[in-house]
Amino acid sequence: MGPHPLATLFDPTSIAVFGASDSASVGSQVFANLLAGGFEGDVVPINPKHSEVAGRRCPDRVSDVGRPIDLAVIATPATRVAKIIAECGKAGVRNAIILSAGFTETGAAGRRLQDEVTEAARRHGVRSLGPNCVGLVRPWNQMNASFLKVNPPPGNLALVSQSGALCSAIADWAGPNDVGLSALVSLGNAANIDFGDAIGFLARDPRTAAVLLYVEGVRDAASFVSALREAARIKPVVVLKAGRHAVSSAAVSTHTGAMVGGDEVFDAALERTGAVRAATIGQLFAAAEILAANKRAAGKRLCILTNGGGAGVLAADRAEDLRLHLEPPSPETVETLNRLLPPYWSHRNPVDILGDATPEVYAEALAACLKDPAYDGVLVLLTPQSMTDPSACAEAVVAAAEGARRKPLLACWMGETSVLEARRLMSAQHIPDFRTPERAVEAFSYLARHAVHQRLSLEMPKPCRDLREPDLQAARAAIARALDDGRTMLTDHESKGIMSAFGVPVITTEGAASPDEAAVVAERIGYPVALKIASPQISHKSDVDGVELNLGDADEVRAAYSMLMERVRARRPDAELRGVTVEAMARMTDGRELLVGVKRDPVFGPAILFGAGGTEVEVFRDSAVALPPLTSVLAERLIERTRVSKLLGEFRNLRPANRAAVVDVLLKVADMVAELPEIEELDINPLLAHPAGAVVIDARIHVRRAEPGAGPYSHMAIAPYPRHLVRHDRLPDGREIVIRPIRPEDAESEQAFVHKLSDESRRFRFQHALRVLTPEMLVRFTQIDYRREMAFLAVTPEEGGEVQHGVSRFVVQPDGESAEFAVVVSDDSRNIGIGTQLMTALLETARSWGLSLVEGDILSDNGPMLALVSELGFDLRVRPGERGVMHATLRV
């Protein structure tokens, strides 16, 4: 990977400050911060009102500086900013921090000014942070390009915030609490550089070991989720989201629409990224303290060591709330503690070492607990008692911590006056210390959840068995007909038709517009049947008593039809009644009523809900939410987060429901909302799960016209499998060959493919000896972000599945304009054109993505690959400084 395009924003060698002066102002404060902080690069004041600032020559404009400038910091009136950005672009300044206020936060006039700045930046190739931000601080580089009055110490923790006030608070808190920062980034209005850009840089930043985010709103969901997924794979990310209880005023047409709010969807988005959420500012500070210590937990098992029973109980209660595991100490640890402590010590976790515990007892007991393999972390508590020396005990903890290696050790010395010195001592040794047991436990939970997310990310879905393609043409035609008729709510019959087009099992349903027609349909379907009112204005039929069940003959059907029409007409005289739908009664024994739904979130797009179904779903609200696309693993996790999941197994006199069939429905619904951007809301209620399978009893879909000119899957926060890129061809021997994008379910195939390669082929592909792919590599290769990378497999359909013959892939580089490629073909499939087909698919995709350059390194003894890329028009040159490596580039 080449340098990140924001490298000179975060780590400039020269800075120009627009609006710098010697009088009190934002410009003077930021200029003084840069000088006082010890920034070793060139700092230039620019202000047409002054010839000199702080003893330095002050040009009128950046073009007068006479030497290159990496970064412009702008603290001028808002009306001048667009012109300054244009001047910077012409002078070769590629990055700017706009501190100035007076933009969208002030109303329509400010919005026009911000649009002018954004357009100037786009036209002249300038990336800008802000406007209306407090700036950027990089303590490792002694760069305080902000108007904060505190200079935080260097460390390994980065903060990205939409709130300048929170940046100020963190900066002020960090030093006294021995928390160092690698970066402090104030986004402000985020007119150009947003969360995705900043997180993307910090994910690769070697100075940053963990990231904190303060989020008020997300503008670009796709960029936000993609960057978080990348960062959370390699370092902990903790997110504090403000505005959790904002209520949407939009009308809802389905149960799902009433049950899913923006905060549930935000949680679902975080779950897909692996980031961890904090609920309060106090929890964010706790996360900062534990992450700054650079310790990582292997799991959720916490040991609580205390000299006071009450404090230990408080910590244990909070641990239970957060679903941490309080395992008992191992027999070896118990034996050690028995020799050390009086017989009446707790003999369990929390480990109560009693109120008269000496520093020596603290040291030995803590050492034993830290060594215990039963624990992933230890919290040591102290309550100041008459026989306690808090400072001496803190010194004992510091000594014991030297043997802790990377196992997290947290401290909580309760009280204030008598423990101040002890806290300072532990903080100075980078032992995170907290004032309350609850806050300490919450801090450990962030490490534990990060570890769990890392483990869950290695779970790989099973290979696809049902590869039937949906009937997209039929589904899209049904939606188009309804919209052309001026309808946004599909009929039950239309909704079930779309379900059927995607392979979702539905109960047989037909429409009828008269009593006699209903009787004829019932005879054809077979008794018993159900009648349901058909009206575009009536979403929930049971709300208007619009359902008749268990009708056993034609006379009952005719009578029920007439009663339904009369009853519903009296209750909803405004509704257009189009007759009824006639359905076969579901006669599945041991059935469970479930709900599967979709709601279109204005930020993150479609969100999928799963839970208990029936007429009282909004009362019991037993449901969970996930973002599509889904895999079998993700669908299982969605089910597990509900109480109704326990009822799917064997329960009292009920046989277990077919869980795999429920998972299959979730996968197909996720596929449906990815391929049909017109779906606004969707309800399947109930989905009847039974031992033999699952079937849709009732369904409703609310649609709207898709955005004109929108690209494929632009309505999705996470790009789904791009089935439109699948291509079919023939090999010279007549066999069918399929070139298709890789799926998460291909992990098993990918592992087998690499294992079968010869040693030479593996060396050519990976440039070192490699026999098998690690679980981490398999996940990285198969669970790709289809917006940032692409991989194509060459497969031939075989009985019982597919056989993989080759793979090509590219990863978009941070500049967003170039990509690095790789390709390998199995040893027994060479010289029949597979490599050319794989590379052709890759290059065509690169062009369609708007990339300008594809490049890669090839070992100089890899003759077949060098010949292939030469035929495709790549330019080949010796890689500078690397013997035996050729660098291939192609302008696309």
NORHU-V661246 format. One record per pair of residues at least 24 apart in sequence whose C-alpha atoms are under 7 Angstrom apart, sorted by sequence separation. I is the first residue (numbers start at 1). J is the second residue. D is the distance in Angstrom with one decimal. If there is no record, write none. Layout:
I&J&D / I&J&D
This chain:
69&93&5.7 / 70&94&6.6 / 71&95&5.0 / 72&96&4.5 / 73&97&4.7 / 74&98&4.8 / 75&99&5.3 / 76&100&5.9 / 78&102&5.7 / 155&179&6.8 / 156&180&6.3 / 157&181&4.6 / 158&182&5.2 / 159&183&6.3 / 160&184&6.2 / 161&185&6.3 / 162&186&6.0 / 300&324&5.1 / 301&325&4.6 / 302&326&5.6 / 412&436&6.3 / 528&552&4.7 / 544&568&6.1 / 679&703&4.5 / 680&704&6.3 / 788&812&5.5 / 805&829&6.3 / 860&884&5.0 / 20&45&5.4 / 70&95&6.6 / 71&96&5.5 / 72&97&6.2 / 73&98&6.1 / 74&99&5.8 / 75&100&5.1 / 155&180&3.5 / 156&181&5.4 / 157&182&5.3 / 158&183&4.6 / 159&184&4.9 / 160&185&4.7 / 161&186&5.2 / 162&187&5.1 / 163&188&6.7 / 182&207&5.9 / 210&235&5.4 / 211&236&6.4 / 212&237&5.8 / 213&238&6.3 / 214&239&6.0 / 215&240&6.1 / 216&241&5.9 / 300&325&5.7 / 301&326&5.9 / 412&437&6.2 / 527&552&5.5 / 678&703&5.2 / 679&704&6.6 / 859&884&5.8 / 860&885&5.2 / 20&46&6.2 / 62&88&6.6 / 74&100&6.7 / 154&180&4.6 / 155&181&4.2 / 156&182&4.9 / 158&184&5.8 / 159&185&6.1 / 160&186&6.1 / 161&187&6.0 / 162&188&5.4 / 182&208&5.6 / 209&235&6.0 / 210&236&5.0 / 211&237&4.7 / 212&238&4.9 / 213&239&4.7 / 214&240&4.9 / 215&241&4.8 / 216&242&5.0 / 301&327&6.5 / 475&501&6.1 / 527&553&6.8 / 678&704&5.1 / 859&885&4.6 / 860&886&5.7 / 14&41&5.2 / 15&42&6.1 / 16&43&5.9 / 17&44&6.2 / 18&45&6.4 / 19&46&6.2 / 20&47&6.3 / 153&180&4.9 / 154&181&4.9 / 155&182&5.1 / 196&223&4.9 / 200&227&5.3 / 203&230&6.9 / 210&237&5.9 / 211&238&6.4 / 212&239&5.9 / 213&240&6.1 / 214&241&6.1 / 215&242&6.2 / 216&243&6.7 / 474&501&6.8 / 544&571&6.5 / 636&663&6.7 / 662&689&6.8 / 678&705&5.4 / 858&885&5.7 / 859&886&6.0 / 13&41&4.7 / 14&42&4.4 / 15&43&4.9 / 16&44&4.6 / 17&45&5.0 / 18&46&4.8 / 19&47&5.3 / 63&91&5.7 / 152&180&6.7 / 153&181&6.2 / 154&182&5.9 / 196&224&4.5 / 199&227&5.8 / 203&231&4.5 / 337&365&6.5 / 391&419&7.0 / 394&422&5.5 / 398&426&6.6 / 412&440&6.8 / 635&663&5.8 / 678&706&5.0 / 857&885&6.4 / 858&886&5.1 / 13&42&6.4 / 14&43&5.9 / 15&44&6.2 / 16&45&5.8 / 17&46&5.8 / 18&47&6.0 / 62&91&6.9 / 152&181&6.7 / 195&224&5.9 / 199&228&6.8 / 390&419&5.8 / 610&639&6.7 / 677&706&5.9 / 857&886&5.7 / 858&887&6.3 / 16&46&6.6 / 96&126&7.0 / 98&128&6.8 / 101&131&6.4 / 134&164&5.5 / 355&385&6.8 / 358&388&7.0 / 377&407&5.7 / 378&408&6.5 / 379&409&6.0 / 380&410&6.2 / 381&411&5.9 / 382&412&6.4 / 383&413&6.3 / 391&421&6.3 / 410&440&6.8 / 471&501&4.9 / 808&838&5.8 / 857&887&4.6 / 22&53&5.9 / 94&125&6.5 / 95&126&5.4 / 96&127&6.2 / 97&128&5.5 / 98&129&6.0 / 99&130&6.5 / 100&131&5.9 / 101&132&4.3 / 133&164&6.1 / 196&227&5.1 / 356&387&5.8 / 362&393&6.5 / 376&407&6.4 / 377&408&4.8 / 378&409&5.1 / 379&410&4.7 / 380&411&4.9 / 381&412&4.8 / 382&413&4.8 / 383&414&5.3 / 391&422&4.4 / 470&501&5.6 / 471&502&6.4 / 533&564&6.9 / 611&642&6.2 / 632&663&6.5 / 635&666&6.5 / 658&689&6.5 / 747&778&6.0 / 807&838&6.9 / 808&839&6.5 / 856&887&5.9 / 857&888&6.2 / 21&53&5.6 / 22&54&6.5 / 94&126&4.5 / 95&127&4.8 / 96&128&4.5 / 97&129&4.6 / 98&130&5.1 / 99&131&5.5 / 100&132&5.3 / 199&231&6.9 / 356&388&6.6 / 377&409&6.0 / 378&410&6.3 / 379&411&5.7 / 380&412&6.4 / 381&413&5.8 / 382&414&6.1 / 390&422&6.0 / 394&426&6.5 / 470&502&4.5 / 612&644&5.7 / 657&689&5.8 / 658&690&5.9 / 661&693&5.2 / 662&694&6.2 / 836&868&7.0 / 856&888&5.3 / 94&127&6.2 / 95&128&5.7 / 96&129&6.3 / 97&130&6.2 / 98&131&4.6 / 99&132&5.2 / 359&392&5.9 / 363&396&5.0 / 367&400&5.6 / 470&503&6.7 / 611&644&6.5 / 657&690&4.4 / 658&691&4.9 / 661&694&5.7 / 809&842&6.9 / 818&851&5.6 / 821&854&6.7 / 855&888&5.4 / 856&889&6.7 / 79&113&6.8 / 82&116&6.0 / 86&120&5.7 / 90&124&6.8 / 98&132&6.8 / 99&133&5.0 / 359&393&4.3 / 362&396&6.5 / 363&397&5.8 / 366&400&6.7 / 370&404&6.1 / 657&691&4.2 / 658&692&6.0 / 817&851&4.7 / 818&852&5.8 / 819&853&6.4 / 820&854&5.9 / 821&855&6.1 / 822&856&6.7 / 855&889&4.3 / 82&117&4.3 / 85&120&6.3 / 86&121&6.9 / 89&124&4.8 / 98&133&6.9 / 99&134&5.9 / 333&368&5.9 / 362&397&6.9 / 519&554&5.0 / 550&585&6.7 / 656&691&5.8 / 658&693&5.1 / 747&782&6.0 / 817&852&5.6 / 818&853&4.6 / 819&854&4.9 / 820&855&5.0 / 821&856&5.3 / 854&889&5.8 / 855&890&6.4 / 81&117&6.6 / 85&121&6.2 / 89&125&6.2 / 99&135&6.3 / 333&369&6.7 / 360&396&6.8 / 631&667&6.7 / 655&691&6.5 / 746&782&6.5 / 817&853&6.7 / 818&854&5.7 / 819&855&6.3 / 820&856&5.2 / 853&889&6.9 / 854&890&5.3 / 89&126&5.9 / 238&275&5.9 / 239&276&6.1 / 240&277&6.0 / 359&396&5.6 / 363&400&5.6 / 630&667&5.9 / 853&890&5.7 / 854&891&6.6 / 82&120&6.0 / 86&124&6.1 / 97&135&6.4 / 237&275&5.0 / 238&276&4.8 / 239&277&4.7 / 240&278&5.0 / 312&350&5.8 / 519&557&5.8 / 537&575&5.5 / 677&715&6.4 / 744&782&4.8 / 853&891&4.7 / 236&275&6.9 / 237&276&6.2 / 238&277&5.5 / 239&278&5.8 / 240&279&6.3 / 333&372&6.6 / 518&557&6.7 / 519&558&6.3 / 537&576&6.8 / 674&713&6.4 / 743&782&5.9 / 744&783&4.7 / 852&891&5.7 / 853&892&5.7 / 238&278&6.6 / 240&280&6.9 / 518&558&7.0 / 535&575&6.7 / 536&576&6.9 / 630&670&6.2 / 742&782&6.3 / 743&783&6.8 / 852&892&5.2 / 232&273&6.6 / 535&576&5.7 / 629&670&5.5 / 851&892&7.0 / 139&181&6.6 / 140&182&6.4 / 232&274&5.5 / 330&372&6.7 / 516&558&6.5 / 535&577&4.9 / 628&670&5.4 / 629&671&6.8 / 674&716&7.0 / 139&182&6.1 / 232&275&5.7 / 309&352&6.2 / 515&558&4.5 / 534&577&6.1 / 535&578&5.7 / 138&182&6.0 / 139&183&6.7 / 225&269&7.0 / 229&273&4.2 / 240&284&6.7 / 308&352&6.5 / 330&374&6.4 / 534&578&5.3 / 794&838&6.9 / 138&183&4.7 / 228&273&5.6 / 229&274&6.5 / 304&349&6.3 / 305&350&5.9 / 306&351&6.2 / 307&352&5.6 / 329&374&6.7 / 491&536&6.7 / 534&579&5.4 / 847&892&6.0 / 137&183&5.6 / 138&184&6.7 / 303&349&6.4 / 304&350&4.7 / 305&351&4.7 / 306&352&5.0 / 307&353&5.1 / 308&354&6.1 / 515&561&5.6 / 533&579&6.3 / 534&580&4.7 / 674&720&6.7 / 792&838&6.5 / 137&184&5.0 / 228&275&7.0 / 303&350&6.6 / 304&351&6.0 / 305&352&6.1 / 306&353&6.1 / 307&354&4.5 / 308&355&5.9 / 327&374&6.8 / 489&536&6.0 / 515&562&6.8 / 533&580&4.5 / 534&581&6.3 / 27&75&5.1 / 136&184&5.7 / 137&185&6.7 / 225&273&6.4 / 307&355&4.8 / 532&580&5.3 / 533&581&6.5 / 26&75&6.2 / 136&185&4.9 / 531&580&6.2 / 532&581&5.3 / 742&791&5.6 / 135&185&6.6 / 136&186&6.2 / 158&208&6.2 / 307&357&6.5 / 531&581&5.7 / 532&582&6.8 / 741&791&5.6 / 742&792&5.6 / 135&186&5.5 / 156&207&5.7 / 157&208&5.7 / 531&582&4.9 / 741&792&4.3 / 742&793&5.9 / 753&804&6.5 / 134&186&5.8 / 156&208&4.7 / 157&209&6.1 / 158&210&6.4 / 159&211&5.9 / 160&212&6.3 / 161&213&5.7 / 162&214&6.2 / 530&582&5.8 / 531&583&6.5 / 740&792&5.2 / 741&793&6.1 / 16&69&6.7 / 133&186&5.5 / 156&209&5.2 / 157&210&5.2 / 158&211&4.8 / 159&212&4.7 / 160&213&4.9 / 161&214&4.6 / 162&215&6.0 / 529&582&6.6 / 530&583&5.1 / 739&792&6.3 / 740&793&5.5 / 15&69&5.9 / 133&187&5.9 / 156&210&6.8 / 157&211&5.9 / 158&212&6.1 / 159&213&5.9 / 160&214&6.4 / 161&215&6.5 / 162&216&6.5 / 529&583&5.4 / 530&584&6.3 / 739&793&5.6 / 740&794&6.8 / 14&69&5.1 / 15&70&6.1 / 16&71&6.4 / 17&72&6.0 / 18&73&6.0 / 19&74&6.6 / 133&188&4.1 / 529&584&4.5 / 530&585&5.9 / 739&794&4.7 / 749&804&6.9 / 14&70&5.3 / 15&71&4.8 / 16&72&4.9 / 17&73&4.7 / 18&74&4.7 / 19&75&5.1 / 132&188&5.0 / 528&584&6.4 / 529&585&4.9 / 738&794&5.7 / 739&795&6.6 / 13&70&6.5 / 14&71&6.5 / 15&72&5.8 / 16&73&6.1 / 17&74&6.0 / 18&75&5.8 / 19&76&5.2 / 130&187&5.3 / 131&188&5.7 / 132&189&6.1 / 527&584&6.9 / 528&585&5.8 / 737&794&6.7 / 738&795&5.3 / 12&70&5.5 / 18&76&6.6 / 129&187&6.1 / 130&188&4.7 / 131&189&5.6 / 526&584&6.8 / 737&795&5.8 / 738&796&6.1 / 12&71&6.3 / 130&189&5.4 / 131&190&6.8 / 525&584&6.3 / 737&796&4.9 / 765&824&6.2 / 130&190&5.2 / 131&191&6.9 / 522&582&6.6 / 736&796&6.1 / 129&190&6.5 / 130&191&6.3 / 521&582&6.9 / 8&70&5.9 / 9&71&6.0 / 8&71&6.9 / 129&192&6.5 / 128&192&5.7 / 129&193&5.3 / 518&582&6.7 / 590&654&5.3 / 127&192&6.6 / 128&193&6.0 / 513&578&6.4 / 514&579&6.5 / 590&655&6.2 / 127&193&6.8 / 513&579&4.3 / 719&785&7.0 / 512&579&5.8 / 513&580&6.4 / 606&673&6.9 / 719&786&5.7 / 512&580&5.4 / 719&787&6.4 / 511&580&5.9 / 512&581&6.0 / 757&826&6.0 / 758&827&6.9 / 511&581&4.3 / 757&827&6.3 / 510&581&5.5 / 511&582&6.0 / 614&685&6.4 / 303&375&6.1 / 509&581&6.5 / 510&582&5.3 / 613&685&5.8 / 614&686&5.8 / 118&191&6.6 / 302&375&5.6 / 509&582&5.6 / 510&583&6.7 / 613&686&5.4 / 118&192&6.8 / 301&375&5.0 / 302&376&6.0 / 303&377&6.3 / 304&378&6.0 / 305&379&6.1 / 306&380&5.9 / 307&381&6.7 / 509&583&4.5 / 301&376&5.1 / 302&377&5.1 / 303&378&4.7 / 304&379&4.9 / 305&380&4.7 / 306&381&4.6 / 307&382&5.7 / 308&383&6.2 / 508&583&5.7 / 509&584&7.0 / 300&376&6.5 / 301&377&6.7 / 302&378&5.7 / 303&379&6.2 / 304&380&6.0 / 305&381&6.0 / 306&382&6.0 / 307&383&6.6 / 507&583&6.8 / 508&584&5.8 / 299&376&5.6 / 507&584&6.6 / 298&376&5.6 / 297&376&5.5 / 297&377&6.4 / 600&680&5.2 / 210&291&6.5 / 599&680&6.2 / 600&681&6.2 / 599&681&4.6 / 598&681&5.2 / 599&682&6.7 / 598&682&4.8 / 597&682&5.2 / 598&683&6.6 / 9&95&5.6 / 597&683&4.4 / 596&683&6.1 / 597&684&6.0 / 596&684&5.1 / 595&684&5.7 / 596&685&6.8 / 629&718&7.0 / 595&685&4.9 / 594&685&6.5 / 595&686&5.6 / 629&720&5.4 / 594&686&5.3 / 595&687&5.9 / 593&686&5.2 / 594&687&4.9 / 593&687&5.8 / 594&688&6.2 / 593&688&4.9 / 764&859&6.4 / 592&688&5.5 / 593&689&6.6 / 591&688&5.8 / 592&689&5.2 / 591&689&5.3 / 592&690&6.5 / 764&862&6.4 / 591&690&4.4 / 739&838&6.9 / 590&690&5.7 / 732&832&6.8 / 589&690&6.8 / 39&141&6.5 / 588&690&6.5 / 39&142&4.7 / 38&142&5.4 / 39&143&5.2 / 37&142&5.4 / 37&143&6.5 / 37&144&6.5 / 34&143&6.0 / 34&144&5.4 / 179&289&6.3 / 296&406&6.4 / 297&407&6.2 / 605&715&5.6 / 606&716&6.7 / 33&144&5.7 / 34&145&6.2 / 295&406&5.3 / 296&407&6.6 / 297&408&6.2 / 605&716&5.3 / 33&145&7.0 / 180&292&6.7 / 295&407&6.4 / 296&408&6.3 / 604&716&6.8 / 605&717&6.1 / 179&292&5.8 / 295&408&5.3 / 604&717&5.1 / 30&145&5.8 / 30&146&5.2 / 30&147&4.7 / 29&147&5.3 / 318&438&5.7 / 26&147&6.1 / 315&437&5.0 / 319&441&6.1 / 314&437&6.5 / 315&438&5.5 / 318&441&6.6 / 314&438&6.8 / 311&437&6.8 / 315&441&6.4 / 10&138&6.9 / 157&292&5.8 / 156&292&6.2 / 293&430&5.7 / 293&431&6.7 / 293&432&6.6 / 290&432&5.6 / 289&432&5.7 / 300&448&4.8 / 299&448&5.1 / 297&447&5.4 / 298&448&7.0 / 296&447&6.0 / 297&448&5.7 / 299&451&5.6 / 286&439&6.4 / 290&443&6.0 / 298&451&5.7 / 299&452&6.3 / 297&451&6.3 / 283&439&6.8 / 287&443&5.1 / 286&443&5.1 / 283&442&6.8 / 287&446&6.6 / 504&665&6.0 / 504&668&6.8 / 502&668&6.3 / 276&446&6.6 / 461&631&6.3 / 502&672&6.8 / 461&632&5.6 / 461&633&5.4 / 276&449&6.8 / 276&450&6.8 / 274&453&5.4 / 507&695&6.4 / 505&694&7.0 / 506&695&5.1 / 507&696&5.9 / 505&695&5.0 / 506&696&4.5 / 507&697&5.5 / 505&696&6.2 / 506&697&6.4 / 6&201&6.9 / 4&201&6.7 / 496&699&6.3 / 495&699&5.9 / 495&700&5.6 / 495&701&5.8 / 492&699&5.9 / 492&700&5.8 / 491&700&6.9 / 490&700&6.5 / 490&701&5.5 / 489&701&6.0 / 490&702&6.3 / 489&702&4.5 / 236&450&6.1 / 488&702&5.6 / 489&703&6.3 / 488&703&5.0 / 488&704&6.0 / 233&454&6.9 / 178&427&5.9 / 177&427&6.4 / 178&428&6.4 / 178&430&7.0 / 464&745&6.1 / 463&745&4.6 / 461&744&6.6 / 462&745&5.5 / 463&746&6.0 / 461&745&5.2 / 254&539&7.0 / 460&745&7.0 / 253&539&6.5 / 460&747&6.9 / 458&775&6.2 / 458&776&6.4 / 458&779&6.2 / 262&601&6.8 / 256&597&5.4 / 256&598&6.3 / 257&599&5.6 / 265&607&6.5 / 256&599&6.2 / 256&609&6.8 / 268&625&6.1 / 268&626&4.9 / 269&627&6.3 / 259&618&6.6 / 268&627&6.0 / 265&625&6.7 / 264&625&6.7 / 255&618&6.8 / 221&603&6.1 / 221&604&5.6 / 218&603&7.0 / 257&681&6.6 / 254&681&6.7 / 256&683&6.5 / 254&682&6.8 / 255&683&6.8 / 254&683&6.2 / 225&717&6.9 / 222&717&4.4 / 221&717&5.4 / 222&718&6.2 / 226&785&7.0 / 5&814&6.5 / 4&814&5.3 / 5&815&5.5 / 4&815&6.4 / 1&813&6.1
